[in-house]
């Protein structure tokens, strides 16, 4: 099957590469000529495990190509998959200008039946806007052509996106057109050979499903952070509490790890966008208001703990920070808790020496030279008064604690990801402060 993917960001690139992997012929369109040139040369715009090899393999096989030619992209395939960005606007609502622009480009050039698939995360009613934009463009050309608009939201976790796409737990398709539904069934057949994973529904329900899923996961994270804060006040251990409630099959263990708050490109943006959608329809989402407030407060937790140990002024102090990306196995710095931590440290006069395996380049674009970017975890500790941990990278899980103790001016670790056993660290002579433990 021939496919056109509009947009080569996180979702578009992973989608295009994975669909090519199962034998489709995929043409990815992007207006950024430098990005397209890099992709053709095998240079990835994002860090995602397994993606570079996947793109390279399918480019060499001739199943995956990249272009800036809109005419070529629209003419190439019946299936036009829109995977452009939907950044938050000033009021928090999703900005649909790129989605609508992509739809207009299709409407201006199509000469036969097209199925427009909304893969971008978009608010309820976006499919209607896409359909209207195409209809306007066709009317302006004085032609009548058949088309369908389908919602097919993605459920990819950064750091595991390739695996999630190739082995999905569900494939949500919102379609009110039987012909388009059959095309989507055929497209996803290779991904559900063992059992049916396709969840069919109407378009608006599919659009809401994506936001509802992310809002639920964000709620679990904020709830556990609130429980962790309570556990500290009650001198309980949130890790034991987590095991106790996670054993309930109605709750489960996923997304029950407390920390310094969620970040990234999905949860913060989608929770806000869902709230804006609700407000526009006269509905107040009180739970999500609390989720956002709890998350915003949690991002300050590491600095609050440090101030309790070292005092309100950190002038003259050097603080080591392990982890910059909002989560491991990605270089994504969008709304990363580390940014709030860094701002809090700098505002109190501290110097910050940070290390991250992949995100230093992305962090430098945001922070410039306001902090020092260390070449290794141990290099970040040189001359530091304390170590703060903001991202749970695997290489941080079993460090040389004797070396850490020698490098730090004082044996103080404030762990925002609960990587270590508190009793063991205290036995080694560390002052160890974690979340809810």
Residue, then its C-alpha position, 0 to 999 in steps of 0.5 A: x500500500x502507498x502512504x503519504x505522511x504529512x509531517x516528520x516530527x516524533x509521530x510522523x517519523x515513527x509512523x512512517x518508518x514502522x509502516x514501511x517496515x511491514x512492506x508499505x511504500x511510504x512518502x514523508x512530507x515536511x516543509x523543513x528542507x534542512x530536516x528532509x536533507x538530514x533524514x535523507x542522509x540518515x541524521x535523526x531529528x530526535x533520539x528514540x531507541x531503534x528508530x535510526x536503524x529502522x529508518x536506514x533499513x527502509x530507506x535502503x529498501x526503497x520503501x521510505x522516502x522524504x520530500x518537500x514537494x507537496x504536489x508529489x506527496x498529495x498525488x502519491x497515495x490515497x491515504x494522507x496521514x496528517x501527523x503535524x504538530x499541535x502546540x498549545x496556544x496562548x490559552x492552552x488550547x491546541x493550535x490547529x493551524x498546521x493541521x488545517x493547512x495540511x488539509x487545505x494543501x490536500x484539497x488544493x491538489x487532490x484529483x481522486x478519492x482521498x482518505x485523510x487520517x488525523x494522526x496528530x493529537x487534536x481536540x474533538x471536532x477537528x475532523x469536521x474542521x479538516x473536512x470543511x477546509x477540504x470542501x472549501x478548497x474543492x469548491x474554490x476549484x469548482x470540482x467535486x471529488x469524494x473524500x473521507x476524514x478519519x481519526x486515528x490517534x497515536x498512543x506512543x510512549x517516548x523512549x518506547x515508540x517503535x515497540x509501541x507501534x509495532x506491538x500495539x495494545x489497541x489501534x483506535x480508529x474513528x470513522x463514519x465512512x465504511x470505505x475508509x474503515x476498510x482501508x484502515x483495517x487493511x493498513x493495520x492488519x499486519x499489526x494484529x495477526x495474533x488477535x484483534x486490536x482494532x477499536x472502531x468508534x465514531x470520529x468524535x469519540x476517537x478524538x476524545x479517547x486520546x485526550x482522555x487516556x493521557x489525562x487519566x495517566x497524568x491523574x495517576x502520576x499526580x495522585x501518587x505524588x500527592x500520596x508521596x507528600x502525605x507519606x513524608x508527613x506521616x513518616x510512611x514509605x510510599x514504595x510500600x504503599x505503591x506495592x500495596x495498592x498496585x497489587x489490586x488488579x483494579x489499580x495495577x502498577x503502571x504509572x504509580x511511581x512518584x517523582x518530580x512531576x510529569x513533563x514532555x510533549x503530551x501530558x501537559x499539553x493534552x491536559x490543558x487542551x482538554x480543559x480548554x475544550x471542556x470550558x468552551x462547552x461549559x463543563x468544568x473538569x475539577x479533577x484535571x484542575x487539581x492534576x495540573x496544580x499538583x504537578x506544577x507544585x511537584x516540580x519544585x520539590x527537589x529545590x524545596x528539599x535542598x533548601x531545607x538542607x542547605x538554607x534559603x540562599x544557595x549563593x556560592x554553592x555548586x549543585x550537581x544535577x543528573x538528568x535533563x530530559x523529561x524521561x529516560x530514553x529521549x532527548x525531549x526537554x519540553x516541560x521537563x521538570x529539570x527546567x523548573x529545578x534549574x530555575x529554582x537553583x539559579x534564582x537562589x544563586x547556585x551554580x548548576x553542573x548537569x549531565x544527561x546522556x542525550x539531552x544536553x544539546x536540546x537543553x543548551x538550546x533552551x538554557x544557553x550557558x546558564x549551566x555547565x554541561x558535564x561530559x559524564x555523571x562523575x564529572x558533574x559531581x566535581x566540587x558539588x555540594x549536593x547531587x539532585x536526580x531528576x531523570x531515571x536513566x538506567x546508568x544512574x541506577x547502580x553508580x559507584x557510591x564510594x566515588x560519589x561520596x569522595x567527589x561531593x563536598x558533602x554526602x547529600x543526595x536528593x533523589x527525585x526518582x527514588x532510584x536507591x534504597x534509603x537504608x543502604x544509602x544511609x548505611x554508606x554515610x549519605x544524607x539521602x532524601x527521596x520522594x515519600x520515603 
